[in-house]
Every structure is written in structure tokens, then in C-alpha cells.
Amino acid sequence: MRRRTAISTALAGALLAATAACGANPPEAEGILGGGKSARGVKEADLRQTVDHGLHDALPAKNKASGKLISVNNGSFPPYEIAGSDGRSLSGASADLATALSQLLGVKIEHVTVDGLPSELTGIKAGRYDFALGPIGDFPEREGDNVFVDWVREFVVFAVPKGNPKHIGSIADTCGLKISVMAGGSAEDVVKKQSGTCVQQGRPAVQVQSYKDQPTATLAVRSHRADAFFSSQAPLGYFVKQSGDDLQLAGTGKANGFGDLYQGAVVAKDSPLKDVLLRALRKLVENGTYKKVMTEWGLTANMLDAPGVNLAPREG
């Protein structure tokens, strides 16, 4: 009976905890993210889950004792994660999934915002955070200290000023241009490699501008400090819609230096949370919650038939 009471107590704060975050977007980013207005989301009734006691019992002892999991993010990555200017609120597809997961697992999920992806990954490795729901890009080189539970696929494109004045059709067209990227992300590595290719071809290097968050990298394009922002198509599509007539997508339908790209949650190597998250996400796929969330946020093209572990393709 005491066990059931503890789980019920954890559930009482689950909805509030699923939207609590430390950190915020810069004030000037609010226009890009929708002016600070309440974001849409899946109705609470459609996210409601019954506690799966098998999944709850499989959680690490420390999380069962505390009644919570700490999920880390690095600021707004819409439409998955949209951090509010108050430094606490979080909305988006990932926030909706976190609400459902917290109820399914019978623990709170608290969100913590840190500066940049490297801080996320090192914090998980050090045990400061239990996991990142993400989604974060899964690459073999990142799997040394981490395990990915992938739940979306993604494409990498450009956000450019309306009319595409620099005529960017693919990554090959970026020589001599100013390209903004997320610091520490896979797009940064790809565009720096392309810069080397440009130089080898006797063309000007790419001027890479690295920013700590998506809104600031987008602002660089809107303020004409950068010619394009190179990043995942889902958030860029969101920013383009929010910008009105300022931006458009470019380089769609092209590989742009990437193969098949999967993104997902991240846990530390050998963490028992890997199996818990995998089973929990599978359950949300099977009961239709995952589809409701992805559809609500315009992400049907990014859906997977089922989540998987370390899906990043290997060479050879």
C-alpha cells in the first residue's frame, strides 16, 4: 500500500514537473519562438497514462527513492523543446512526451536547461542528469560514453533569407558564405569539413559561425550577420513559419553531408534507463500517444515505426 501511495504522490506533480525548466531563451528570441504566447500541445486527456508498475520497478533505486528523473536540454529546439522566457516553462513535442512518460513510469520528470550540447552529454556521463529526452543526433562517435534510444529520424537543411539570395541548393554551395550552426552539433562538423573541401578546390573557405542555441543562430540570418543557418529540418521549418516572410528553407531533399540521421534520448553507458525508456517509448507508440504528439507538432515525416537503440548507420 505504501508503494502505491508513493507512486500516486509522484503523479500528483507530474504535469507541473514535466514543464519545469531552469534557463531561458534570450528575450530577443521570443519573436522567433512565437512572441512568448502559450504554445499549442496535445490535450492533457490525450496524454494521460496508467502507471506501468513493471517499468516503475525497473527504474534505478535512486530514482524510485526520489520519485523523479532529471532530463537535461540545451534550450529551445522547436518544435520538440520550446523554453519560455520565464526560465521554467517548457513546451513542444518532447515536453508532451515527457508528460506521458512521467505518468507511465510513476515518477516526476524535471527539466534542466544547460549551455550547449557538450554540457548535456558530459553532465549525463558525470551523473548530474539522468537522461536527455532530446531528440539528440545519434552518431557512432557519440556512442562511446552514451547510449541513444532513438525515436525520430531527421534531415539537415538550410534556413535562408526569403528569395535565397545566395542561391544555396546544397552544402556544396556554401564556399565563401557565412553559415551559422549550433556549437558542438553534427552540422558544425559537416560544414567545417565542407570548408576544407572548398579550400582544396581553390575556393574561399566557409565562414562558420557557432552559436549555443537555435534561436540565436536563426537571429544571425534574420539580422544578415549570416547567410544561412544549417541545422535539422524540423526546427528550421518551425522557425521559418514563425518568421513570417523573412526566411525560407533551402537544400531540402539533399544529403548535405549526412546519411540516414536518427535522433533520440540519451542515457549514460550501461544505464538501466536504456531498457526502461525503450520499453516506455514502445508502449507510447503502441497505444497511439506518440502519433498524437508527433501529429500535433507537425512531425509525422519524422516518425519511426518503433524506437530503437543506437540506430546510427555504420560505415562498411
Secondary structure, 3 states (H helix, E strand, C coil): CHHHHHHHHHHHCHHHHCCCCCCCCCHHHHHCCCCCCCCCCCCHHHHCCCCCHHHHHHCCHHHHHHCEEEEEECCCECCCEEECCCCCCEECHHHHHHHHHHHHHCCEEEEEECCCHHHHHHHHHHCCCCEEEEEEEECHHHCCCEEEEEEEEECEEEEEECCCCCCCCCHHHCCCCEEEEECCCHHHHHHHHHHHHHHHCCCCCCEEEEECCHHHHHHHHHCCCCCEEEEEHHHHHHHHHHCCCCEEEECCCCCCCCCCEEEEEEEECCCCHHHHHHHHHHHHHHCCHHHHHHHHCCCHHHEEEEEEECCCCCCC
